[in-house]
Amino acid sequence: MAMARFKDLCIGTGGGVALGRFWSEALGLSFEPDEVGDRVVGRLTGPTPQHTVWMNVLAEPRTVKQRVHIDVHTGAVETLTALGASVLETFPHWTVMADPEGGELCAFVRETPPDYRLYELIVDAARPDVVARWWADVFGTEMQRDAEHDGYWIEPVPHAPFESMVFDAVPEPKTVPNRIHWDVSVTDVQPLVEHGAVVLRRPGGDIDWFVLADPEGNEFCAFVE
């Protein structure tokens, strides 16, 4: 039985509208900016509430490689560079790129890309098997394994705006908060805590949700319905 339901995907930004406009065009969504003080936040919207992606202003600049990134469908790498992305590294089946704020993404070129182009959510991990199993249990879904490449993913992720959630092994430890995170809806956070989540912040002050971390330290927000 699922402990939580996927609620929202959130992309951190230093502020302004450039990153929101980039991801709007890259993913095939509409950007709705919302000014807060001297910065701009907002959201990306699509045909259903499930497609909503929130743009959150972060105080900290990007300093290290992101441990969570997005894979996208595209008709050509040049389509993304025209929007402000840059090429970092090229592989046979995908291209590693950086968005206008330096955040990594992977572009998968398709002969006929779909109108909605968010493909997968990728999470770097020291123990991808463990954290993939953990999230599979949270969402009440199945963990899959690619034995040839020692890769792990969970699919489907009910209510998520992407096809699958992939967990890749990396040697480096997590050192800073993730700039991309996801939110979940729960009836109670206690099952998550008993399952191994750590409470980083409880509701109060300017938030009415819980901030938690999974066993690898990936931050996520839990909204009690």
N, C-alpha and C positions, 0 to 999 in steps of 0.2 A: 504494500500500500504506500502511496506517495506521502511524503512528509510536507511537501511544498509544491506549489505550482509556479512555473516561470511567469514573471510579471512584465519586466522591462529590461531592455538593453540600454546601457548608459555609456556615453563617450565623453571623456574629460577634455577640456579645452582651456587654453590660457585666456580666453575671452575674445570678443569681437565676432564677426560674422563669417570670416574666411573658412574656418573648419566646418561650420554648419553648412555653408553653401557647397563646399567640396563634397561632403558625404551625401548631401541631398542629390547631387548630380551623379555621384558614383553609384549610389544604391537605387536610384529611381524613385526617390521620395520627395516630398515637399518640405521646405524649411520654413518654420514659423518662429522667427526671432522674438525674444522677450527681454527688454533691457532691464537690468538690475544694477543700480548705481551707475558707475562708469564702464561697466562691462556688459556683455550680451550673453544671455543663455537662450535656450529655446528647445525646440523639439523637431524631429523629423516625423512626418505623418504619411500614411499610405491609405490603402483602401479599407483597412479594418484597424481597430485599436491594437491588435496584435502586432501590427507593423510599426508602431511608434518606437522611436529611438530618442532618448533624452540627451541633450547636450548640457553637461554640467561644468561650470567654471571651477577650476582648481587653482589653489594659491601657489602650488609648487610647479616649477618648470620641469619639462621632461629632461632627465639627465642620463638615463640608462635605457637599454633595449627593453621594450615592453614585453611583459610576460603573458599578456592577453592581446590578441590582435584579430582582425577580421579578414576573411577571405572573400573575394568578390568575383563575380562573373563580369567579363567585359568583352567588347568586340575587338579591342586592340589596346595595347599598352599605351599607345599614343593618345588614346581618348582620355586616359587618366593623367598623363603628363600635361595635356592641354588644360586640365582643371587645376593644376598646381602640384601634382605629385611628382616625385623623382624616382629614378630606378636605382636600386641598391645592389641587386644581384640577380642574375638570370639563370634559371634551371630549365631542364627540358620541357616540363609541363606547367610551370608557373614562373612568375616574376616577383621578386621581393621588392617592394616599393616603400616610399615614405610619403605620408600625407603632408599638407602644407605646414604642420607643426612638428614634423619629424617622426610621427608615430608610424610604426611599421604596419604594412598590410601586404597581402599576397593577391596577385591578379592572375586569374585563370581565363585565358582567351578562348572564347567560344565562337564558332562560325555564326550562330544566331543567338546572341545573349538574350536572356529574358528581360522583360520590362523591369521586374524587381530583381535586383542583382546581389543581394546579400546571400552568400553561399554558406560559409561555416564560421563558427567561433572557435578560435584556437587558444589553448591554454598551455603554457610551458610548465613543466613540473619535474621535480627531482624523482618522484615515484609516480609516473603517469598511471600505472595500473591501479594503485591505491586510491588516488584522487578520482579517477574515472569511475571506479566501483562506488566510491562514496557518493558522487553526484547521481549515479544511476539509481542508487537506493533512495536518495532524496526525492528524485522526480518519479520514482516508481517505474523506471524503464529499464532497458537492457544495455549492458556494456558489451561492445564488440571489440575484437582484437584482430589486427593484421600481423600474423605470426612472422611473415617474411621480413617486415620492416619494424617489428616490435612496437607497433602503434596501437593506440586505444582510442575509442570514441563511444559516445552514447547517442543512440538514435532509435526512435524519435524522441525529441524533447517536447512534450505536449505544451502548446501555446507559445512556443518560442518562434521568433521571426527568422530562423535559419534552419538549414537542413539537419545539421548535426553539430555536436560539441566534441572537439578533438583535443586529446591530451598528448603532448609531445615531450619526450625526455630531453632535458638540458642539463649541463654540468653546473651552471652557476646558480647560487642560491638567490632567493627573493630578498631584495634589500629595501625597496621603496613601495608605497601604495600603488596599486594598479591604476592606470589611467582609463582603462575600460573595465567596467564591472557589470553585473546583472543584479536585478531585484527579483525577489520571490514573494508570493503571497502565502500566508499560513493561517491556520486557526489558532496555533499556539507555537511559540518558539522552543518550548521545552524538548520536544522530540529531536529537534536539530542539535540542541546542546547535548542531549544524551547520546546522540550519534557522533559527537566529536567536534561540533562547531564551538567557537570561542566568541563570547559576547565582548565586542570592543566598545560599544556605546549603547545605552538604553534610551528609550524615548524621553524627551525632556528638552526644555529650552526651545531651540529653533527646529527640532525634528520631532516627528511623531512616529518614527519607525526604529527598529533595531538595526544596528550595524554589527555584522558578524564576520567571522573568518572561517574558512574551511580548514582541514588539517594541513594544507600547504601554505596557509596564510592569505589566500585570495579573499579579498573583502567582498561582501555582498550585503544587500539590505533586505530585511524581512519586514513585510507589512502585514499586520495582524488584521484579518477581515472580521 
